[in-house]
Amino acid sequence: MQIPFLDLQRELKDDYEKIMDRIERVVKSGWYILGQEKLEFEKKFASYCGVLNCVGVANGMEALQLIFQSYIELGELQKGDEVIVPANTFIATALAVSQCGLVPVFADCDEKTYNLSRATVEEKITSKTKAILVVHLYGQASAIDDLKELAEQHQLKLVEDAAQAHGAIYNETRTGALGDAAAFSFYPTKNLGALGDAGAITTNDATLAEMVRELSNYGSKNRYQYAHKGINSRLDEMQAAVLSLNLAKLDDNNNKRRDIARRYLSGIKNKKIINPSVNNFESHVFHIYAIRSSNREDLKKYLQEKGISTEVHYPKVIHKGNAYKEFATEKLPVSERLQHEVLSIPIFPSLTNEEVDYVVDTLNNW
Ligand SMILES: *Cc1c(COP(=O)(O)O)cnc(C)c1O
């Protein structure tokens, strides 16, 4: 059996006609940037997340960047301020901080959840720390209660990188509404994906949302009047239309991912493999299902021979990569161990029970 890591063609098949209709509507409208489709999606996504404001932007990294740039324009952060970020994440998390002239401070992750924890963040707080950028890694909401307490105690902004966690619920609150502001990516492979690059920010802070809106459009609120040095980072009408359609399926798709995760969790029984730890299925949307093994490379090769495609998220912690070599002496033992042990196995809504069972049996026979 051949099992791809992700098959977007298969994911799209049932909705092909609906998507083509929507695209045709946009094409025929003659209006492609900053129009009704974007406004409609922003309204829907804000309401889905349970926040007052959503602003569509061009991608997830710029969503993060625009949040921090807005805080700087609003005088709430200053260049040179420190932002605590996990070392075990996709590089865009750190890049967004650096691009704004802020200083990323890498923190280790919790051994069980692979997310930031009170302990790993607390040891990194200095007098220069002004924000925590928390990533809900693999789709599992972080321990927000603890981090919120820390943020309040030290007067720090709490920003979510929710690029992997659309729809996850922590204590009855969805990601996107858990901190002061949140950034989402709608890269095609994410739980909520577009047919190209796309992203958004969500927040209850209307002033922040307005600033993100301005900065994302060259820093102008009114045409040809530029109050700030902005960028061009806009969600286009075609992607917004597709996202409105896909948003309607998000909960269903997340539940399908959860069902697969349940099958994996109860089925995979091999002493050489560690399953992820899941506290609460509602708080996890399983963007990625990462198992662990001290013999990861052998396992990856074995699965490939059996037709099962896998990925590694992530093969290098950020502070050990060339882009951030100035942080190379930093020691974050849990993150550094994980980079050698984690292996992501296929998990996407249209995976069949037969395919999931084949993955389970193959893993158990290793
Ligand atoms: C995908 C991702 C991003 C970046 O999103 P893009 O839309 O690709 O720019 C940022 N952070 C995390 C954790 C991601 O998984």
Ligand as a Chemical Component Dictionary entry (heavy atoms), coordinates in Angstrom:
data_LIG
# 
_chem_comp.id                   LIG 
_chem_comp.type                 NON-POLYMER 
_chem_comp.pdbx_formal_charge   0 
_chem_comp.three_letter_code    LIG 
# 
loop_
_chem_comp_atom.comp_id 
_chem_comp_atom.atom_id 
_chem_comp_atom.alt_atom_id 
_chem_comp_atom.type_symbol 
_chem_comp_atom.charge 
_chem_comp_atom.model_Cartn_x 
_chem_comp_atom.model_Cartn_y 
_chem_comp_atom.model_Cartn_z 
_chem_comp_atom.pdbx_ordinal 
LIG C1 C1 C 0 3.114 27.491 8.481  1  
LIG C2 C2 C 0 3.618 28.177 9.676  2  
LIG C3 C3 C 0 3.968 29.546 9.669  3  
LIG C4 C4 C 0 4.092 30.355 8.418  4  
LIG O1 O1 O 0 2.988 30.472 7.638  5  
LIG P1 P1 P 0 3.146 30.893 6.082  6  
LIG O2 O2 O 0 1.759 31.137 5.662  7  
LIG O3 O3 O 0 3.807 29.755 5.387  8  
LIG O4 O4 O 0 3.980 32.140 6.055  9  
LIG C5 C5 C 0 4.325 30.128 10.859 10 
LIG N1 N1 N 0 4.376 29.433 12.002 11 
LIG C6 C6 C 0 4.065 28.118 12.053 12 
LIG C7 C7 C 0 4.135 27.414 13.370 13 
LIG C8 C8 C 0 3.701 27.442 10.890 14 
LIG O5 O5 O 0 3.431 26.126 10.951 15 
# 
loop_
_chem_comp_bond.comp_id 
_chem_comp_bond.atom_id_1 
_chem_comp_bond.atom_id_2 
_chem_comp_bond.value_order 
_chem_comp_bond.pdbx_ordinal 
LIG C1 C2 SING 1  
LIG C2 C3 SING 2  
LIG C2 C8 DOUB 3  
LIG C3 C4 SING 4  
LIG C3 C5 DOUB 5  
LIG C4 O1 SING 6  
LIG O1 P1 SING 7  
LIG P1 O2 DOUB 8  
LIG P1 O3 SING 9  
LIG P1 O4 SING 10 
LIG C5 N1 SING 11 
LIG N1 C6 DOUB 12 
LIG C6 C7 SING 13 
LIG C6 C8 SING 14 
LIG C8 O5 SING 15 
# 
